[in-house]
Amino acid sequence: MVDDKVTKIDHRVGQLDQRVGQLYQQVGGVESDLDFIKGELALIRHNQVTREEFKFLETRVLRLEKQRR
């Protein structure tokens, strides 16, 4: 009776160990995806700032050209 309970508990612990191993693998994949996304997001933000700066400079040039006329 006690042996049966211990066997069942051992089986459940084994199942839990397998599940935890699977979760660690999934988390590792998500972490690597997250690192990739962070890099892409940084590039997008940099490009957006560059675009906004370009628009600002373009507007400024247009104003200066109008003032010269």
Secondary structure, DSSP 8 states (H G I E B T S, - for coil): -HHHHHHHHHHHHHHHHHHHHHHHHHHHHHHHHHHHHHHHHHHHHHHHHHHHHHHHHHHHHHHHHHHH-
